[in-house]
Amino acid sequence: MTYKKQLVILLSIISALTLIYAFSLIFAPERVGNRSAAYTWLDPKVLGQVSRVSVTGAGEPLEFIKLDGKWFVSQNGINYPARQWRVEDFLEGLTRTSAYPVRYSSSDAHERLGLTEDTAIRISIFAGEVSARGQPDVVLLDLLVGYLDMTGREVYLRKAGQNDVRSGENRFTTYLTGYVNSWYNLRLIPESENSLLDADDVQRLVVYASMDTPPQVFSRRNREWIFSGLSIANPDMAKVDAYVRSILFTEGDGFDDSIDSEDPVFNYSRIVLELGDGSIKTIRLSAPGEDGSMLAVVSGSNYVYSLPGWAGSRLFAEADSFERY
C-alpha cells in the first residue's frame, strides 16, 4: 500500500472518529436532559399583548386587567389600581427561561401532584381588547400549579390539556397565596408609586387641618419654601421636603366601597397639592375615629381609601416640626 493511500485511510478514520465523538457529546443523555429542562412558560415576545390575567384556586380569585397601559385589580365589579411593578414582575417570571425538566408524562401522576383542575392553582393569561364586549380572549397560557416537591423548593406544573409534568423553582405561589391587598396600589397619589412624583414636583401645598382652622400654605421659591399660616423662625428645608414627600407617599391599608366618595363626611379636612405640570391633587378626609383611622378620597377618582391612624397623623404637622435645631 502506497504512503498516499495510507494517509487517505488514516485521515478518513480520524474524521469518522471525530464525528462519532461529536455526536456522542451532542446526544449524550445528560445533555439531552439539560436541553429539555431549559423551558419558558410564556413566550417573551407576547408579553406586550397580555391584557388580562386570571388566577383561581389560591384562595380568593384574582383578576388583573390592563386599561390604557395600566394594570388594575378587578374585584366586585370595580377596577382598583394595581401595583404595576408587582404585576409586571409576576408576568416576567413566566417568561424567564429556567430549568423545568419533564418529571412525568402520564396523567396518572396529576392527582398526587396536585395538578388536577380541581386541586391546582390555575393561572390563565389572555390577550385581547378588554373593553370590547363580545370579543373572545386569546389564551396565551393556561398553567396549572401543583404541590411543592419533597424539598419545598420546587413546584410541579403542567399546561392545561397536556399530560407532561415539569418541576422547577417555586417563583409563583408566593405571589398568589397572599391577600388581594398586596396587589393594590394604595397610595393616595398613585403616580408616586415608581417615584414618578417627588417633593420637587410640588410647587404649592395647602393644608386644612379642619374646616374651622386657617390653612397652612407652603409655596416653593426656587429650592426653598416660603410659608403662610404658620410661623417658623429657622426653617429646615429638608424637613419640609420630607413632609411633602410623606404626603405624596401616603398609603392606605385598603379600599372602602361601603361609602360614596361624594359623601359630606369627607369635608372634615383637606390637602391641596399644586404640581409643576399645572395639575392639582386634592385629598379630602373624614374626621379621625377613636383609633385615629380616617377615610380619604382624591380628586380625579372615585376610590375611597381607609387610612390607619399612624398614616393619617403624618398628613398634618405643627410649625415647630420644621424648625432647624
C-alpha contacts under 8 A as a table, 3 or more apart, distances in Angstrom:
res1	aa1	res2	aa2	distance
1	M	5	K	6.45
1	M	6	Q	6.75
2	T	5	K	5.40
2	T	6	Q	6.39
3	Y	6	Q	5.07
3	Y	7	L	6.18
4	K	7	L	5.15
4	K	8	V	6.34
5	K	8	V	5.12
5	K	9	I	6.23
6	Q	9	I	5.20
6	Q	10	L	6.08
7	L	10	L	5.08
7	L	11	L	6.08
8	V	11	L	5.23
8	V	12	S	6.14
9	I	12	S	5.07
9	I	13	I	6.25
10	L	13	I	5.17
10	L	14	I	6.24
11	L	14	I	5.04
11	L	15	S	6.12
12	S	15	S	5.10
12	S	16	A	6.14
13	I	16	A	5.08
13	I	17	L	6.12
14	I	17	L	5.16
14	I	18	T	6.10
15	S	18	T	5.05
15	S	19	L	6.26
16	A	19	L	5.20
16	A	20	I	6.23
17	L	20	I	5.05
17	L	21	Y	6.12
18	T	21	Y	5.13
18	T	22	A	6.13
19	L	22	A	5.04
19	L	23	F	6.12
20	I	23	F	5.23
20	I	24	S	6.11
21	Y	24	S	5.05
21	Y	25	L	6.37
22	A	25	L	5.21
22	A	26	I	6.26
23	F	26	I	5.01
23	F	27	F	5.88
23	F	28	A	7.99
24	S	27	F	5.41
24	S	28	A	5.52
25	L	28	A	5.32
25	L	31	R	7.57
26	I	31	R	6.80
26	I	32	V	7.61
27	F	31	R	6.55
27	F	32	V	6.00
28	A	31	R	5.30
28	A	32	V	6.20
29	P	32	V	5.09
29	P	33	G	6.04
30	E	33	G	4.98
30	E	34	N	6.19
31	R	34	N	4.98
31	R	35	R	6.26
32	V	35	R	5.21
32	V	36	S	6.28
33	G	36	S	5.17
33	G	37	A	6.04
33	G	101	P	7.25
34	N	37	A	4.97
34	N	38	A	6.46
34	N	99	A	7.80
34	N	101	P	7.65
35	R	38	A	5.43
36	S	39	Y	7.07
36	S	100	Y	7.90
36	S	101	P	6.12
36	S	102	V	7.43
37	A	98	S	7.49
37	A	99	A	4.79
37	A	100	Y	4.70
37	A	101	P	3.75
37	A	102	V	6.82
38	A	97	T	6.12
38	A	98	S	5.24
38	A	99	A	4.71
38	A	100	Y	6.06
38	A	101	P	7.15
39	Y	97	T	5.17
39	Y	98	S	5.58
39	Y	99	A	6.20
39	Y	100	Y	5.75
39	Y	101	P	7.82
40	T	43	D	6.87
40	T	94	L	6.71
40	T	95	T	5.58
40	T	96	R	5.76
40	T	97	T	4.53
40	T	98	S	6.53
41	W	94	L	5.48
41	W	95	T	6.02
41	W	96	R	7.83
41	W	97	T	7.98
41	W	141	L	7.47
42	L	46	V	7.67
42	L	47	L	7.74
42	L	94	L	5.51
42	L	95	T	4.74
42	L	140	L	7.38
42	L	141	L	6.58
43	D	46	V	5.78
43	D	47	L	7.06
43	D	95	T	5.80
44	P	47	L	5.26
44	P	92	E	7.81
44	P	95	T	5.20
44	P	96	R	7.83
45	K	48	G	7.22
46	V	49	Q	5.25
46	V	50	V	6.95
46	V	140	L	7.93
47	L	50	V	5.61
47	L	91	L	7.65
47	L	92	E	7.83
47	L	95	T	7.91
49	Q	127	A	5.47
49	Q	128	G	7.49
50	V	53	V	7.73
50	V	66	K	7.92
50	V	125	I	6.76
50	V	126	F	5.69
50	V	127	A	4.67
50	V	128	G	7.51
50	V	140	L	7.89
51	S	65	I	5.70
51	S	66	K	4.99
51	S	67	L	7.87
51	S	125	I	7.98
51	S	126	F	6.04
51	S	127	A	5.04
51	S	128	G	6.13
51	S	129	E	7.00
51	S	130	V	6.58
52	R	63	E	7.20
52	R	64	F	5.54
52	R	65	I	4.44
52	R	66	K	6.33
52	R	125	I	6.17
52	R	126	F	5.15
52	R	127	A	6.54
52	R	128	G	7.96
52	R	130	V	7.32
53	V	62	L	7.97
53	V	63	E	5.59
53	V	64	F	5.04
53	V	65	I	6.53
53	V	123	I	7.22
53	V	124	S	5.77
53	V	125	I	4.78
53	V	126	F	6.23
54	S	61	P	7.61
54	S	62	L	5.82
54	S	63	E	4.56
54	S	64	F	6.58
54	S	122	R	7.84
54	S	123	I	5.89
54	S	124	S	5.11
54	S	125	I	6.64
55	V	58	A	7.31
55	V	61	P	5.78
55	V	62	L	4.99
55	V	63	E	6.33
55	V	121	I	7.11
55	V	122	R	5.58
55	V	123	I	4.75
55	V	124	S	6.45
55	V	176	L	7.78
56	T	59	G	7.18
56	T	60	E	7.32
56	T	61	P	4.82
56	T	62	L	6.60
56	T	121	I	5.81
56	T	122	R	5.27
56	T	123	I	6.91
57	G	60	E	7.67
57	G	61	P	7.01
57	G	118	D	7.95
57	G	119	T	7.05
57	G	120	A	6.22
57	G	121	I	4.44
57	G	122	R	6.24
58	A	61	P	6.98
58	A	121	I	5.53
58	A	176	L	6.18
58	A	177	T	5.61
59	G	177	T	6.91
60	E	180	V	7.52
62	L	73	V	7.44
62	L	74	S	7.46
62	L	75	Q	7.70
62	L	180	V	7.33
63	E	73	V	5.95
63	E	74	S	5.44
63	E	75	Q	7.39
64	F	71	W	6.51
64	F	72	F	5.54
64	F	73	V	4.69
64	F	74	S	5.88
65	I	71	W	5.68
65	I	72	F	5.39
65	I	73	V	6.61
65	I	74	S	6.90
65	I	130	V	7.16
66	K	69	G	6.01
66	K	70	K	5.31
66	K	71	W	4.46
66	K	72	F	6.22
66	K	130	V	7.32
67	L	70	K	5.37
67	L	71	W	6.42
67	L	72	F	7.39
67	L	130	V	7.40
67	L	131	S	7.94
70	K	84	Q	7.16
71	W	81	P	6.68
71	W	82	A	5.56
71	W	83	R	7.59
71	W	84	Q	6.08
71	W	87	V	7.42
72	F	79	N	5.55
72	F	80	Y	5.28
72	F	81	P	4.61
72	F	82	A	4.67
73	V	79	N	5.51
73	V	80	Y	5.07
73	V	81	P	6.23
73	V	82	A	5.54
73	V	183	W	7.20
73	V	184	Y	6.90
74	S	77	G	6.40
74	S	78	I	5.60
74	S	79	N	4.41
74	S	80	Y	6.24
75	Q	78	I	5.33
75	Q	79	N	6.42
75	Q	80	Y	7.42
80	Y	184	Y	6.85
80	Y	185	N	7.94
80	Y	303	Y	7.82
81	P	184	Y	5.96
81	P	185	N	5.43
81	P	186	L	7.66
81	P	190	P	7.73
82	A	87	V	7.54
82	A	183	W	5.60
82	A	184	Y	4.44
82	A	185	N	4.74
83	R	86	R	5.44
83	R	87	V	6.59
83	R	183	W	5.65
83	R	184	Y	5.52
83	R	185	N	4.53
83	R	193	E	7.65
84	Q	87	V	5.51
84	Q	88	E	6.15
84	Q	185	N	7.80
85	W	88	E	5.14
85	W	89	D	5.85
86	R	89	D	5.14
86	R	90	F	6.14
86	R	183	W	6.97
87	V	90	F	5.15
87	V	91	L	6.32
87	V	183	W	7.61
88	E	91	L	5.18
88	E	92	E	6.06
89	D	92	E	5.08
89	D	93	G	6.20
90	F	93	G	5.25
90	F	94	L	6.96
90	F	172	F	7.48
90	F	175	Y	7.30
91	L	94	L	5.32
91	L	95	T	6.89
92	E	95	T	5.10
92	E	96	R	6.51
93	G	96	R	5.44
93	G	171	R	7.16
93	G	172	F	7.95
98	S	168	G	7.78
99	A	168	G	6.06
99	A	169	E	7.86
100	Y	166	R	5.45
100	Y	167	S	5.16
100	Y	168	G	4.78
100	Y	169	E	7.96
101	P	166	R	5.37
101	P	167	S	6.17
101	P	168	G	7.36
102	V	105	S	7.34
102	V	164	D	6.46
102	V	165	V	5.68
102	V	166	R	4.35
102	V	167	S	6.94
103	R	164	D	7.56
103	R	165	V	5.65
103	R	166	R	5.36
103	R	167	S	6.78
104	Y	109	A	6.88
104	Y	163	N	7.87
104	Y	164	D	5.79
104	Y	165	V	5.06
104	Y	166	R	7.12
105	S	163	N	5.53
105	S	164	D	4.32
105	S	165	V	6.20
106	S	109	A	6.14
106	S	110	H	7.79
106	S	163	N	5.61
106	S	164	D	6.70
107	S	110	H	5.34
107	S	163	N	5.29
107	S	164	D	7.84
108	D	111	E	7.02
109	A	112	R	5.82
109	A	113	L	6.27
110	H	113	L	5.29
110	H	114	G	6.19
110	H	115	L	4.69
110	H	116	T	5.65
110	H	165	V	7.83
111	E	114	G	5.26
111	E	115	L	5.80
111	E	116	T	5.56
112	R	115	L	7.60
113	L	146	G	5.89
113	L	147	Y	5.56
113	L	156	Y	6.75
114	G	119	T	5.50
114	G	120	A	5.52
114	G	145	V	7.72
114	G	146	G	4.41
114	G	147	Y	5.27
115	L	119	T	6.29
115	L	120	A	4.98
115	L	144	L	6.24
115	L	145	V	6.51
115	L	146	G	4.83
115	L	147	Y	7.62
115	L	156	Y	7.63
115	L	157	L	7.07
115	L	158	R	7.25
116	T	119	T	5.41
116	T	120	A	5.84
116	T	144	L	7.95
117	E	120	A	5.67
117	E	122	R	7.65
117	E	144	L	7.39
119	T	146	G	7.49
120	A	144	L	5.62
120	A	145	V	5.36
120	A	146	G	5.00
120	A	147	Y	7.90
121	I	144	L	5.67
121	I	145	V	4.98
121	I	146	G	6.59
122	R	142	D	7.10
122	R	143	L	5.72
122	R	144	L	4.69
122	R	145	V	6.31
123	I	141	L	7.63
123	I	142	D	5.90
123	I	143	L	5.11
123	I	144	L	6.45
123	I	145	V	7.78
124	S	139	V	7.30
124	S	140	L	7.73
124	S	141	L	5.68
124	S	142	D	4.51
124	S	143	L	6.30
125	I	139	V	6.06
125	I	140	L	5.41
125	I	141	L	5.01
125	I	142	D	6.45
126	F	137	D	5.88
126	F	138	V	5.40
126	F	139	V	4.63
126	F	140	L	5.35
126	F	141	L	7.12
127	A	137	D	5.84
127	A	138	V	5.00
127	A	139	V	6.50
127	A	140	L	6.69
128	G	135	Q	7.56
128	G	136	P	7.27
128	G	137	D	5.19
128	G	138	V	6.06
129	E	132	A	5.45
129	E	135	Q	7.39
129	E	137	D	7.83
130	V	133	R	7.66
132	A	135	Q	5.88
139	V	142	D	7.04
141	L	159	K	7.65
142	D	159	K	5.85
142	D	160	A	5.63
143	L	157	L	7.17
143	L	158	R	6.09
143	L	159	K	4.60
143	L	160	A	5.84
144	L	157	L	5.64
144	L	158	R	5.41
144	L	159	K	5.90
144	L	160	A	6.26
145	V	155	V	7.24
145	V	156	Y	6.21
145	V	157	L	4.70
145	V	158	R	6.90
146	G	155	V	6.48
146	G	156	Y	5.11
146	G	157	L	5.80
147	Y	155	V	5.82
147	Y	156	Y	5.91
148	L	151	T	7.64
148	L	152	G	5.31
148	L	153	R	6.95
148	L	154	E	5.66
148	L	155	V	4.25
148	L	156	Y	6.35
148	L	170	N	7.77
149	D	152	G	5.37
149	D	153	R	6.93
149	D	154	E	5.58
149	D	155	V	5.79
149	D	156	Y	7.11
151	T	154	E	7.03
152	G	155	V	7.58
153	R	169	E	6.22
153	R	170	N	6.05
154	E	167	S	6.20
154	E	168	G	4.88
154	E	169	E	4.58
154	E	170	N	4.94
155	V	167	S	5.39
155	V	168	G	5.72
155	V	169	E	6.40
155	V	170	N	5.23
156	Y	165	V	6.61
156	Y	166	R	5.78
156	Y	167	S	4.42
156	Y	168	G	6.94
157	L	165	V	5.75
157	L	166	R	5.36
157	L	167	S	5.94
158	R	162	Q	6.84
158	R	163	N	7.16
158	R	164	D	6.20
158	R	165	V	4.94
158	R	166	R	6.18
159	K	162	Q	5.57
159	K	163	N	7.83
159	K	164	D	7.82
170	N	173	T	6.66
170	N	174	T	7.95
171	R	174	T	6.73
171	R	175	Y	7.76
172	F	175	Y	5.56
172	F	176	L	6.60
173	T	176	L	4.96
173	T	177	T	5.89
174	T	177	T	5.91
174	T	178	G	7.15
175	Y	178	G	6.64
178	G	182	S	6.95
179	Y	182	S	5.72
179	Y	183	W	7.90
180	V	183	W	5.64
180	V	184	Y	7.15
181	N	184	Y	5.19
181	N	253	D	7.71
181	N	254	G	6.49
184	Y	254	G	7.96
185	N	190	P	6.53
185	N	193	E	7.47
186	L	190	P	7.17
186	L	251	E	5.07
186	L	252	G	5.22
186	L	253	D	6.84
186	L	254	G	6.69
186	L	255	F	7.82
186	L	305	Y	7.44
187	R	190	P	5.04
187	R	192	S	7.48
187	R	193	E	7.06
187	R	248	L	7.83
187	R	249	F	6.16
187	R	250	T	5.60
187	R	251	E	4.08
187	R	252	G	6.33
188	L	248	L	7.32
188	L	249	F	7.40
188	L	250	T	6.09
188	L	251	E	5.93
188	L	252	G	7.13
188	L	283	I	7.78
188	L	296	A	8.00
188	L	297	V	7.74
188	L	298	V	6.66
188	L	305	Y	7.45
189	I	192	S	5.92
189	I	193	E	7.93
189	I	248	L	5.93
189	I	249	F	7.05
189	I	250	T	7.71
189	I	281	K	7.95
189	I	298	V	7.69
190	P	193	E	5.69
191	E	194	N	7.10
191	E	195	S	7.55
191	E	196	L	6.01
191	E	197	L	6.36
192	S	195	S	4.86
192	S	196	L	5.22
192	S	197	L	4.74
192	S	198	D	7.00
192	S	248	L	6.47
192	S	249	F	6.40
193	E	196	L	7.00
193	E	249	F	7.56
194	N	197	L	7.92
195	S	198	D	6.24
197	L	200	D	7.91
197	L	201	D	6.13
197	L	248	L	7.55
198	D	201	D	5.55
198	D	202	V	7.35
198	D	245	R	6.16
198	D	248	L	7.11
199	A	202	V	5.50
199	A	241	D	5.74
199	A	242	A	7.62
199	A	244	V	5.71
199	A	245	R	5.16
199	A	248	L	7.71
200	D	203	Q	7.56
200	D	241	D	7.97
201	D	275	L	5.57
201	D	276	G	5.35
202	V	205	L	7.16
202	V	220	R	7.76
202	V	244	V	7.83
202	V	273	L	6.53
202	V	274	E	5.91
202	V	275	L	4.53
202	V	276	G	6.02
203	Q	219	S	6.08
203	Q	220	R	5.16
203	Q	273	L	7.68
203	Q	274	E	5.69
203	Q	275	L	5.45
203	Q	276	G	5.79
204	R	217	V	7.31
204	R	218	F	5.62
204	R	219	S	4.46
204	R	220	R	6.08
204	R	273	L	6.02
204	R	274	E	5.08
204	R	275	L	7.13
205	L	217	V	5.77
205	L	218	F	5.00
205	L	219	S	6.47
205	L	244	V	7.87
205	L	271	I	7.33
205	L	272	V	5.75
205	L	273	L	4.79
205	L	274	E	6.37
206	V	215	P	6.33
206	V	216	Q	5.67
206	V	217	V	4.54
206	V	218	F	6.39
206	V	271	I	5.76
206	V	272	V	5.08
206	V	273	L	6.67
207	V	215	P	5.37
207	V	216	Q	5.08
207	V	217	V	6.48
207	V	270	R	6.21
207	V	271	I	4.59
207	V	272	V	6.49
207	V	316	F	7.60
208	Y	211	M	6.39
208	Y	213	T	6.83
208	Y	214	P	6.73
208	Y	215	P	4.66
208	Y	216	Q	6.64
208	Y	269	S	5.51
208	Y	270	R	5.05
208	Y	271	I	6.08
209	A	213	T	6.69
209	A	215	P	7.18
209	A	269	S	5.31
209	A	270	R	6.80
209	A	316	F	6.66
210	S	213	T	5.57
210	S	268	Y	5.56
210	S	269	S	4.39
210	S	270	R	7.21
211	M	214	P	7.79
211	M	267	N	7.43
211	M	268	Y	6.01
211	M	269	S	5.90
211	M	270	R	7.92
214	P	229	G	6.78
215	P	229	G	6.05
216	Q	227	F	7.49
216	Q	228	S	6.01
216	Q	229	G	4.71
216	Q	230	L	6.07
217	V	227	F	5.65
217	V	228	S	4.94
217	V	229	G	6.21
217	V	230	L	7.86
218	F	225	W	6.21
218	F	226	I	5.88
218	F	227	F	4.92
218	F	228	S	6.71
219	S	225	W	5.46
219	S	226	I	5.27
219	S	227	F	6.41
220	R	223	R	6.94
220	R	224	E	5.80
220	R	225	W	4.51
220	R	226	I	6.33
221	R	224	E	5.23
221	R	225	W	5.65
221	R	226	I	6.81
222	N	225	W	7.93
224	E	237	M	6.30
225	W	237	M	6.80
225	W	240	V	7.77
227	F	230	L	6.51
227	F	231	S	7.54
227	F	232	I	7.98
228	S	231	S	7.61
230	L	319	A	5.87
231	S	319	A	6.34
232	I	235	P	5.66
232	I	319	A	6.06
232	I	320	D	6.78
232	I	322	F	7.06
232	I	323	E	6.28
233	A	323	E	6.91
234	N	323	E	5.45
234	N	324	R	5.63
235	P	322	F	5.62
235	P	323	E	4.73
235	P	324	R	5.59
236	D	239	K	5.43
236	D	240	V	6.69
236	D	322	F	5.66
236	D	323	E	5.59
236	D	324	R	4.81
237	M	240	V	5.04
237	M	241	D	6.20
237	M	322	F	7.66
238	A	241	D	5.04
238	A	242	A	6.14
239	K	242	A	4.99
239	K	243	Y	6.21
239	K	321	S	7.75
239	K	322	F	5.63
240	V	243	Y	5.04
240	V	244	V	6.24
240	V	322	F	6.19
241	D	244	V	5.14
241	D	245	R	6.04
242	A	245	R	5.00
242	A	246	S	6.09
243	Y	246	S	5.05
243	Y	247	I	6.53
243	Y	314	R	7.95
243	Y	315	L	7.95
244	V	247	I	5.29
244	V	248	L	6.46
245	R	248	L	5.03
245	R	249	F	6.09
246	S	249	F	5.11
246	S	250	T	5.87
246	S	314	R	7.05
246	S	315	L	7.39
247	I	250	T	5.22
247	I	314	R	7.45
247	I	315	L	5.83
250	T	311	A	6.61
251	E	307	L	7.20
251	E	311	A	7.17
252	G	255	F	7.58
252	G	305	Y	5.66
252	G	306	S	5.31
252	G	307	L	4.49
252	G	308	P	6.88
252	G	311	A	7.49
253	D	305	Y	7.49
253	D	306	S	5.92
253	D	307	L	5.91
253	D	308	P	6.67
254	G	305	Y	6.00
254	G	306	S	5.52
254	G	307	L	7.65
255	F	303	Y	6.92
255	F	304	V	5.63
255	F	305	Y	4.64
255	F	306	S	5.86
256	D	259	I	6.83
256	D	303	Y	7.71
256	D	304	V	5.35
256	D	305	Y	5.96
256	D	306	S	6.28
257	D	260	D	7.24
257	D	303	Y	7.73
257	D	304	V	6.66
259	I	263	D	7.13
259	I	304	V	7.54
260	D	263	D	5.46
260	D	302	N	7.90
260	D	304	V	7.61
261	S	266	F	7.76
261	S	297	V	6.25
261	S	302	N	5.60
261	S	303	Y	6.72
261	S	304	V	6.02
262	E	266	F	7.47
263	D	266	F	6.24
264	P	267	N	5.54
265	V	268	Y	6.53
265	V	285	L	7.64
265	V	286	S	5.32
265	V	287	A	7.51
266	F	269	S	7.17
266	F	284	R	5.38
266	F	285	L	4.69
266	F	286	S	4.50
266	F	287	A	7.79
266	F	295	L	7.54
266	F	296	A	6.90
266	F	297	V	7.38
267	N	270	R	7.21
267	N	284	R	6.37
267	N	285	L	6.48
267	N	286	S	6.56
268	Y	284	R	7.52
268	Y	285	L	5.95
268	Y	286	S	5.23
268	Y	287	A	5.59
269	S	284	R	5.98
269	S	285	L	5.22
269	S	286	S	6.72
269	S	287	A	7.37
270	R	282	T	7.02
270	R	283	I	5.64
270	R	284	R	4.56
270	R	285	L	6.10
271	I	282	T	5.71
271	I	283	I	5.06
271	I	284	R	6.58
272	V	280	I	7.00
272	V	281	K	5.82
272	V	282	T	4.46
272	V	283	I	6.38
273	L	280	I	5.67
273	L	281	K	5.12
273	L	282	T	6.32
274	E	278	G	6.79
274	E	279	S	6.18
274	E	280	I	4.59
274	E	281	K	6.56
275	L	278	G	5.56
275	L	279	S	5.47
275	L	280	I	6.06
275	L	281	K	7.88
276	G	279	S	7.31
281	K	298	V	6.87
281	K	299	S	5.91
281	K	300	G	7.92
282	T	298	V	5.61
282	T	299	S	5.26
283	I	296	A	6.66
283	I	297	V	5.80
283	I	298	V	4.58
283	I	299	S	6.64
284	R	296	A	5.63
284	R	297	V	5.41
284	R	298	V	6.37
285	L	294	M	6.71
285	L	295	L	5.77
285	L	296	A	4.50
285	L	297	V	6.65
286	S	294	M	5.65
286	S	295	L	5.37
286	S	296	A	6.50
287	A	294	M	6.33
287	A	295	L	7.98
288	P	291	D	7.48
288	P	292	G	4.82
288	P	293	S	5.29
288	P	294	M	4.87
288	P	309	G	7.69
289	G	292	G	4.96
289	G	293	S	5.33
289	G	294	M	6.43
290	E	293	S	7.43
291	D	309	G	6.20
292	G	308	P	6.90
292	G	309	G	4.04
292	G	310	W	7.38
292	G	312	G	7.28
292	G	313	S	7.62
293	S	306	S	7.34
293	S	307	L	5.49
293	S	308	P	4.53
293	S	309	G	4.11
293	S	310	W	7.80
293	S	312	G	6.62
294	M	306	S	6.01
294	M	307	L	5.12
294	M	308	P	6.72
294	M	309	G	6.95
294	M	312	G	6.52
295	L	304	V	6.63
295	L	305	Y	5.58
295	L	306	S	4.63
295	L	307	L	5.91
296	A	304	V	5.73
296	A	305	Y	5.09
296	A	306	S	6.44
296	A	307	L	7.23
297	V	301	S	7.61
297	V	302	N	7.09
297	V	303	Y	6.22
297	V	304	V	5.08
297	V	305	Y	6.32
298	V	301	S	6.14
298	V	302	N	7.58
298	V	303	Y	7.49
299	S	302	N	7.91
307	L	311	A	6.09
307	L	312	G	5.90
308	P	311	A	5.47
308	P	312	G	6.31
309	G	312	G	5.15
309	G	313	S	6.12
310	W	313	S	5.33
310	W	314	R	6.71
311	A	314	R	5.48
311	A	315	L	7.26
312	G	315	L	5.59
312	G	316	F	7.82
313	S	316	F	5.94
314	R	317	A	7.05
317	A	321	S	6.64
318	E	321	S	5.67
318	E	322	F	7.81
319	A	322	F	5.83
319	A	323	E	7.34
320	D	323	E	5.23
